[in-house]
Amino acid sequence: MPNQSFSVRRFKNRNGIFSWRVDGQLNGVRIRRNFKTQEEAAAEKAGLEIKALQLASNLCAITTCLTEDQVREAESVFRRIAELGRSLSSCVDLALAHDREPACRKPLTEAVADYIAFKEHELEQDLISEPYLVRLRREMNRLPKRCPANSVSDLTPARLVAYFEFGRASRKTYNNRRGIISGFLKFALQREWLAENPLTRIPAHRIRRRRGGAQTLTAAQAQELMAFVEANHPAAVPFFALCLFAGIRPCLRTGEIVRLKPGHVRLPDGLIRIDGEVSKVREPRVITIQPNLGAWLRAYPLERFPIIPSNLQHLREKAVEKFNLTHDVMRHTFVSMFVAKFRSLGEAALQAGNSETIIRKHYLDLKSAAEADQFFGILPQRQGALAAATAARPAPSAPVASVESTQHFVLAAPRSNAA
């Protein structure tokens, strides 16, 4: 690069007056300018040096209303989009079209309260079930505590994933939490508390379903369980008998058993009527009372032994501790034994409140016919119970379905896939 330095020196003009001269070269052009004062000459020298630096580094001086920081940011942006072949205006237009600010910054706690109230109104309209509302309320109240966000718009994908995974959640728990939060975020979008749904970038986990995966008790274990309950906690006998020999969903928080009333159990008719208010899937069904269940209910009548005694939680914990009862294991045992005894997927689906696909996938061929006979032969030891069972009119049992009846069951089976 040619020498582009400038100097300031005192110069005597022809008329005898002294001045200050700036001398040098700018881009190969000789510069020589005179000024009355040294300060003016120094300012000119500084300006020329800036021009020389701009020419050397491809810089240019322009008049702008931007601050220095804004100018530097604009320069950084231009360097970033240089390889894209796009203008800064097109990038800004695209960002403004897809990255809108929410209409208002709704506090997360207030949004959660509004969503719960909205779902409670849906329950009053009979659009959702009470067990679902209980689970939803539990998850929604946990969200503000586990997700550090002041407003709904602060819910980022990273924060939501951390919430879904807390407590070393399984894949199914992860998906369940994601499903509940998905409804909440759609509710927030409708009210313009969000500009976009962050859940669109968080896929659900794929879960491989294994056939025959339902955990069950053996007939011997079931007999030991009922003998233990009868000997130590007779007040809880109806609860265990209905869950084990009729497949009533046993959860003490949201299960069918907590909504089942003595009027639903029609012992003289040999059936249990599960209406829509009791059923988990909100579809009525009729369960046949097998002879051994009838014997248990006659030995421990519901008029004297409530389905849900006052201390059931404590009594159930004793049985869980001794027999390692997992969630729904008594119901799974009933369904698998029913399929083994009567060999009718359609009838099992109708009485259990499942779809035939679920019965085939999880309960088929888990038990033998001999073990099923042993299971449905478990009777109480209470005084007079065996005599009552012998004298009682046998309850109707499920017939072995013919081809025509199996087809009927397939058409009539509930569509729910709840286990």
MOKA-V653150 format. One record per residue. N is the residue number from 1. RES is the residue in three letters. PHI is phi in whole degrees, 0 to 359 (999 if undefined). Layout:
n;res;phi
N;RES;PHI
N;RES;PHI
//
This chain:
n;res;phi
1;MET;999
2;PRO;297
3;ASN;294
4;GLN;236
5;SER;277
6;PHE;234
7;SER;231
8;VAL;239
9;ARG;218
10;ARG;281
11;PHE;228
12;LYS;259
13;ASN;283
14;ARG;295
15;ASN;277
16;GLY;88
17;ILE;268
18;PHE;272
19;SER;216
20;TRP;246
21;ARG;251
22;VAL;261
23;ASP;227
24;GLY;168
25;GLN;233
26;LEU;234
27;ASN;57
28;GLY;84
29;VAL;253
30;ARG;287
31;ILE;246
32;ARG;213
33;ARG;224
34;ASN;253
35;PHE;226
36;LYS;290
37;THR;239
38;GLN;290
39;GLU;296
40;GLU;296
41;ALA;294
42;ALA;294
43;ALA;297
44;GLU;295
45;LYS;299
46;ALA;296
47;GLY;298
48;LEU;294
49;GLU;294
50;ILE;296
51;LYS;298
52;ALA;295
53;LEU;294
54;GLN;296
55;LEU;294
56;ALA;286
57;SER;249
58;ASN;61
59;LEU;263
60;CYS;219
61;ALA;262
62;ILE;225
63;THR;268
64;THR;216
65;CYS;267
66;LEU;282
67;THR;283
68;GLU;297
69;ASP;295
70;GLN;294
71;VAL;297
72;ARG;296
73;GLU;295
74;ALA;298
75;GLU;298
76;SER;296
77;VAL;295
78;PHE;298
79;ARG;293
80;ARG;290
81;ILE;263
82;ALA;299
83;GLU;280
84;LEU;276
85;GLY;69
86;ARG;238
87;SER;274
88;LEU;296
89;SER;296
90;SER;294
91;CYS;293
92;VAL;293
93;ASP;299
94;LEU;295
95;ALA;295
96;LEU;292
97;ALA;284
98;HIS;247
99;ASP;239
100;ARG;274
101;GLU;283
102;PRO;297
103;ALA;297
104;CYS;209
105;ARG;268
106;LYS;283
107;PRO;302
108;LEU;297
109;THR;296
110;GLU;292
111;ALA;295
112;VAL;297
113;ALA;297
114;ASP;295
115;TYR;292
116;ILE;297
117;ALA;297
118;PHE;296
119;LYS;289
120;GLU;296
121;HIS;293
122;GLU;296
123;LEU;296
124;GLU;297
125;GLN;273
126;ASP;64
127;LEU;264
128;ILE;227
129;SER;266
130;GLU;295
131;PRO;301
132;TYR;296
133;LEU;296
134;VAL;297
135;ARG;295
136;LEU;296
137;ARG;298
138;ARG;296
139;GLU;290
140;MET;292
141;ASN;291
142;ARG;279
143;LEU;302
144;PRO;297
145;LYS;282
146;ARG;264
147;CYS;244
148;PRO;287
149;ALA;222
150;ASN;282
151;SER;231
152;VAL;296
153;SER;292
154;ASP;274
155;LEU;283
156;THR;264
157;PRO;304
158;ALA;296
159;ARG;293
160;LEU;292
161;VAL;297
162;ALA;298
163;TYR;292
164;PHE;297
165;GLU;264
166;PHE;296
167;GLY;73
168;ARG;53
169;ALA;296
170;SER;287
171;ARG;297
172;LYS;293
173;THR;298
174;TYR;304
175;ASN;294
176;ASN;296
177;ARG;296
178;ARG;298
179;GLY;295
180;ILE;292
181;ILE;293
182;SER;300
183;GLY;298
184;PHE;295
185;LEU;291
186;LYS;295
187;PHE;299
188;ALA;291
189;LEU;297
190;GLN;297
191;ARG;263
192;GLU;60
193;TRP;273
194;LEU;231
195;ALA;275
196;GLU;210
197;ASN;273
198;PRO;292
199;LEU;286
200;THR;295
201;ARG;261
202;ILE;238
203;PRO;287
204;ALA;281
205;HIS;285
206;ARG;275
207;ILE;241
208;ARG;275
209;ARG;271
210;ARG;257
211;ARG;291
212;GLY;72
213;GLY;270
214;ALA;289
215;GLN;275
216;THR;225
217;LEU;263
218;THR;281
219;ALA;298
220;ALA;294
221;GLN;295
222;ALA;298
223;GLN;293
224;GLU;297
225;LEU;299
226;MET;293
227;ALA;294
228;PHE;295
229;VAL;295
230;GLU;295
231;ALA;282
232;ASN;252
233;HIS;223
234;PRO;298
235;ALA;296
236;ALA;264
237;VAL;301
238;PRO;302
239;PHE;300
240;PHE;292
241;ALA;294
242;LEU;291
243;CYS;287
244;LEU;274
245;PHE;254
246;ALA;230
247;GLY;73
248;ILE;292
249;ARG;297
250;PRO;265
251;CYS;300
252;LEU;278
253;ARG;259
254;THR;229
255;GLY;287
256;GLU;295
257;ILE;296
258;VAL;283
259;ARG;256
260;LEU;286
261;LYS;250
262;PRO;304
263;GLY;295
264;HIS;286
265;VAL;267
266;ARG;256
267;LEU;298
268;PRO;300
269;ASP;273
270;GLY;72
271;LEU;209
272;ILE;241
273;ARG;264
274;ILE;262
275;ASP;272
276;GLY;297
277;GLU;287
278;VAL;268
279;SER;295
280;LYS;296
281;VAL;268
282;ARG;62
283;GLU;236
284;PRO;293
285;ARG;207
286;VAL;238
287;ILE;252
288;THR;284
289;ILE;281
290;GLN;289
291;PRO;307
292;ASN;290
293;LEU;294
294;GLY;300
295;ALA;295
296;TRP;295
297;LEU;287
298;ARG;281
299;ALA;287
300;TYR;233
301;PRO;296
302;LEU;292
303;GLU;292
304;ARG;252
305;PHE;240
306;PRO;299
307;ILE;298
308;ILE;242
309;PRO;291
310;SER;297
311;ASN;252
312;LEU;297
313;GLN;301
314;HIS;293
315;LEU;295
316;ARG;294
317;GLU;298
318;LYS;296
319;ALA;291
320;VAL;298
321;GLU;296
322;LYS;279
323;PHE;248
324;ASN;54
325;LEU;287
326;THR;266
327;HIS;298
328;ASP;68
329;VAL;294
330;MET;293
331;ARG;295
332;HIS;300
333;THR;295
334;PHE;301
335;VAL;296
336;SER;293
337;MET;291
338;PHE;297
339;VAL;297
340;ALA;293
341;LYS;281
342;PHE;256
343;ARG;53
344;SER;228
345;LEU;293
346;GLY;295
347;GLU;294
348;ALA;297
349;ALA;296
350;LEU;295
351;GLN;282
352;ALA;271
353;GLY;75
354;ASN;241
355;SER;271
356;GLU;296
357;THR;298
358;ILE;294
359;ILE;299
360;ARG;294
361;LYS;287
362;HIS;248
363;TYR;238
364;LEU;286
365;ASP;63
366;LEU;279
367;LYS;234
368;SER;268
369;ALA;295
370;ALA;294
371;GLU;292
372;ALA;296
373;ASP;298
374;GLN;295
375;PHE;295
376;PHE;282
377;GLY;256
378;ILE;287
379;LEU;238
380;PRO;284
381;GLN;258
382;ARG;300
383;GLN;304
384;GLY;85
385;ALA;291
386;LEU;294
387;ALA;294
388;ALA;296
389;ALA;294
390;THR;288
391;ALA;283
392;ALA;290
393;ARG;292
394;PRO;300
395;ALA;287
396;PRO;295
397;SER;256
398;ALA;287
399;PRO;285
400;VAL;287
401;ALA;289
402;SER;280
403;VAL;299
404;GLU;293
405;SER;292
406;THR;297
407;GLN;297
408;HIS;297
409;PHE;295
410;VAL;297
411;LEU;289
412;ALA;266
413;ALA;292
414;PRO;301
415;ARG;273
416;SER;294
417;ASN;252
418;ALA;286
419;ALA;284
//
